[in-house]
Amino acid sequence: MFRLPTNFPGKNLVLLLLVGVLLLAALVADHIFVSYQPIDIVYALPIIAAAFLLSPPEVLATGLIAMVFELTTELEPLAREALWVAPTVGGFGAVVALASLFVRQFISKVSETQESLESSPLAYAEFRLPGYAIASHNAAFAKFYTGGKKHPPLFDALPEDVAAPLAELIDRAAATRSRVSAEEFPVIDKEGQRSYWNVNLVPVKARGRSNPVSVNLFAVDVTGAVQRSRTRDAALRISSAVMSSLNLEETIRVAMEGLAYVARTNAGGLFLLKEKHWVGVAGWGDYTDELARQLRWRYEDLPTGVDAVECKQAIAIEDAAADPRFSRENLKRFKIRSTLVIPLVTGNRKIGVAWLIQTDRQKKFSAEQVAFATVIGAQAALAIDNASAYESERTVRKSLGAIESVSEAGLTSLNLNEVLNELVSRAKDALKIDAAMIMLENGYEGCLEALAVAGGANHEKPVLKMKPGQGLAGRAFEEGRLLKIDDIGGREEEMCPDEACRKGSCPFSEKQSIKSVLAAPLKAGGKVIGILQLGSRETSFFPGEQSRLAQVLADRASLAMQNSLQHNLTLIELARVALARDVAAACAGLHDIGDIAKSALKAIHRQLDCQASSIFDFDPDQNALVSVSFQGHPDKVAKRIATIHLDEDTFLARAVKERRIITHETDSSESASQTETFILSELGIEKSSRAAVPIIYQNEIVGGMAIAFPGRKHFSSSEIDTFKSVANQLALVLHNSHAHSRGDHPRPDIGAL
């Protein structure tokens, strides 16, 4: 239908002139062809044109004017017999005016309905059957309409995860021939945003057909209501967590889920403030808990977190790359595009902060989201604060229990090894750690030595020694203070310079999955006597409270060890006295060197439980050690190695020349000379524990002693002292024997050897 613009100047006058021109043209034609009766039908043209262009009253007026014009021609003599035509023209005009009135009313209602539907927030679409082609839709439906064609199929117009469930609803409506409804139907629009709609699907039947030819969709957006409802549910869950659970880990998880729902991002992390550091405790989405727990920053290093907790308001950042508060390193490392920073503050206490991050695109956060996030953050802070207080109280109780348990370890036994093993086991269980070890000072070798180990992949105690000042334990021992490493990754040599660490035999190595290590000094009488070393598979496992508890346990362990150490020293001293007594008794009244050596070896075997032993006399003429007695070796084997020249590279020869005790620990058999290898093979003690002891009297070499013990054992400093004591006794007895048999002639000093 022809329409001039609504604001066209003189619009109605132009239309009237146009209709008037048509009337005049009809009048002229009627006068020219006055005798031709069918020409009168020309008056219908202006009347019909008026029906399209003018209002119904104006159409009626046009009909009356046409009737008058027709009457003027019929009054002429040639046309008087056709007077009936004029009323017919007028009647036609009246009928057309009346029809125009009804048609205009109908069209007006249809237009109003279409305009209302088009501008309505109610989404509308018509799906033709079969095929689900979209025949028509309004602007509201176009929000999530992604099709490019004019009448695309449903699966081309909408994402598959939306089209599939919608197709099921359409099928149900068509099959049941009745309306089908769905509440909170999820829809993802062209920009990837999720919204929720209440959907009604109404089947439409064609006249004369029983099956629907199409299904009309009517949907209203309820996203705001759904989000408010779910946000209230999230807030309620956090509030319930405050009342129902005091488990810190569970409370943090509930808080993280509630905050993440408000932000609706694909990643995030929750951090607590501990000792002026942001410490990661939980992850969300693309950020796992493991990743979050590895993160730790100083308070001032994360300005967005500082700003959020200081102003106590959530901060929405749509374009993180343009915000100067983000470092390039963090933007790249965590793929931060947009973020919502939610403070966890209760009263004036800063508990922590939650970073909810969008990593794949920029995201806009609504003012309502920011406001809800602030409220829920405050509730989460209260819940976490209550759970933390309870956790701290429980930790204190556990700490007291741990201290009591470690203190009682000293009452379990007087055997030092049993007490040390009990101490490391109880310390490991009390602190919930993965490895524990006690290293004590070995005065003979001047090093720290591992005497008890609990945890780690190795089931046997490693042979682990460390010099004071070397490694974590050595530095803690030398400085007399607690030291720790939060992450030993790439720092194994610094933590433990011993080769055993790099080979994986040390329980405190990266190969054993240990991440954080702590070394606390063990003290007795104001002197550091050893180290309690603890390890965990978690990084930064020993914060301030754990470190303080570890030092308290170390102090209690030192006290628990006192009785065992004293008992051990007493036993060693008694054994030394008994051995000295037995050696002295065996040698009493004897002057023959062979008898003296044989009696002494019997006493040594009885007290020390040796596998084999031998005593050699020094012969200056041969510059050699000559066997005077063997114990534990066959005679034929003993005869083959009856003489050891000092220029030969053997344990005993070196011990005599260097005037020091040599053991299998200080000089490994792997680097033994050919002569030494032959001797070990002949005696069958390649895998035994061995000690070579020089026998010296007043700076004069009088002989040497070799002792072997079954298996690989460690010689303690007290055992080395016992060997020295026996050697001193034998030196005196052998010297007197030489003096008796040689008439007390002085022997040359071979100290230069």
PENOR-V972227 format. One line per field, one symbol per residue. ss: DSSP state (@ for helix, = for strand, . for the rest). psi: psi as a letter, one per 40 degrees, with the letter a starting at -180 (. if undefined). burial: 1 if it has 9 or more other ideal C-beta (glycine too) atoms within 8 Angstrom, else 0. A space follows every 50 residues. Layout:
ss = ???
psi = ???
burial = ???
This chain:
ss = ..........@@@@@@@@@@@@@@@@@@@@@@....@@@@@@@@@@@@@@ @@@..@@@@@@@@@@@@@@@@@@@..@@@@@@.@@@@@@@@@@@@@@@@@ @@@@@@@@@@@@@@@@@@@...======....=====...@@@....... ..=@@@@..@@@@@@@@@@@@@@@@@...=========.....======= =====......==========.@@@@@@@@@@@@@@@@@@@@@@...@@@ @@@@@@@@@@@@@...========..=========...@@@@@..===@@ @.@@@@@@@@@...===..@@@.....@@@@@@@...=========..== ========........@@@@@@@@@@@@@@@@@@@@@@@@@@@@@@@@@@ @@@@@@@@@......@@@@@@@@@@@@@@@@...========....==== =====.........==....@@@@@@@@@...===......@@@@...@@ @@@......@@@...=========..==========.......@@@@@@@ @@@@@@@@@@@@@@@@@@@@@@@@@@@@@@@@@@@@@.....@@@@@@@@ @@@@@@@@...========....========...@@@@@@..===..... @@@@@@@@...==.....@@@..@@@@@@@@@@.....=========..= =========.......@@@@@@@@@@@@@@@@@@@@@@@@@@........ ...
psi = hhhiidehhfddddddddddddddddddddddfdehdeeeededdddddd dddiiddddddddddddddddddeeideedefdedddddddddddddddd ddddddddddddddddddeiehhiihhiiiefihdiiadddedeheieid giideddiideddddddddddddddefihhihifhhhhadeehhihihhh hhihiiheidiieihhhhihhfddddddddddddddddddddddhehddd dddddddddddddfieiiihhihhffihhhdiihbehiddddeehhiide egddddddddefiihhhdgddeheehiddddddefhdiihhhighhbehh daihhhhheeiihhhidddddddddddddddddddddddddddddddddd dddddddedeediehdddddddddddddddefieiiihhihhddefihhh ehhhaidheihighihihehidddddddefihiihdhehefddddheidd ddeeehegiddeehdiihhhihihfehheahhhiiieiifegaddddddd ddddddddddedddddddddddddddddddddddddeheiehdddddddd dddddddefidiiihiihhddefihhhehiheiiddddddfdhhieeigi dddddddefihhieddhiedeiidddddddddeffdeihihhhihhhfeh heaihhhhiiihihhidddddddddddddddddddddddddeffhiiihf de.
burial = 00000000001001110110011011101100010000110111111111 10110101110111111111101100001101001100111111011111 10010000000000001001011111111001110011011011101000 01111011000111111011011100100100011011100001111111 11111000000111111111111001110110011011101100000101 11111111111110101111111000111111111010001110110010 01011111100101111011001001000110011111111111110000 11111111100010100111111111111111111111011000100110 11101111110000110111111111110110111111111101101111 11111101000101111100111111100001111111001100110101 10001111110101111111111100011111111100111110011011 11111111111111101110010011011101110110011010111111 11111011010111111110001111111111100011001011110101 11111100101111001010010011101101101001111111111001 11111111100000101111111111101111111111101000000001 000
